[in-house]
Amino acid sequence: MIKNIKGPVFIEREKASIPAKMSEQLFEKDIIVTGESVSMGAVLIDNSVTSIGPNTRLILSQFVFDPAEKNYPARFRSCGAL
């Protein structure tokens, strides 16, 4: 869930680019894109915290949180300086 945003942040989801909003949920395969002088903070479903700075493209390529099955894989890729 997005906890703070400074400046315009976009989420690329299912071939669409949408403006990110406070309290918006993030999903596996989302791509978060920030521009100049932008930052964003989010809390993921497992309560881990991530911060994203300016000129970044963060790809949430894999994220599963299933405590009942002890299944917790996560794979993110960050491409900075767009």
N, C-alpha and C positions, 0 to 999 in steps of 0.2 A: 504494500500500500504506500502510495506517495505521501510523505509527511511534510516536505517543504520544497518549494520551487522558487528560484530567483531567476527571472527572465523566461523567455519562451523555450519550452521543452516539447518535443514531439515523440509520439510512440508510433512506430511502424508496426501495424498489426493486420494480418490477412490482406496484404497488398494495398492498405490504406494508411495514410499518415494523419494522425489525429493529435490535436493539442492535448498535452497531459494536464490533468487537473488534480488538485489536492484530494486526498483520500481515494484516488483511483487505484484499482487493483492492477497488478502486473502479472503477466502470464508467461508460461514457457513459450519460447519463440518470439516474444516481443523484442523489438529493437528500439532502444531509447537513444534519441539524438538531441544533443545540446549544441547551441551556437556559442558565439563569443560572449564573455562576461555572464555566463549562465552556470547555475549549480542546482542540484536536486538531491534530496535525501529520501530513501525509501526503507521500509521495514518489510522483510519478506515473511512468508507464512510460517517459517521456522523461527521467527523473531531475530534473525540476523539482520544487520543494518548495513546499507551500502550508500556511499556518497559518490556523486558523479559531477565532475567539473566541466569547464568550458571545452568546446570543440571536441566532443567525445561521441562515439557511437558504441553503445554497450549492447551486445547481443546476448539475450538470455536463451542460449541454445538448448540447455537441458536444465530442468529444475523439478525434482520430485520430492515431496515430503510426505512419507507414509510411515509414521512411527509404529503402527500395528504390525507392519511387515518388515520393520527395520530397514526401510528403503529410503535413502537420502541423497541420491546423486544430484550434483549441480555442476554445470559447466557454463561459464560466462566467457565472452571474448570482448575485449575492449580495443577499440581503434581510436586513438587520440589524434589531435591536430588535423581535423578534417580540412 
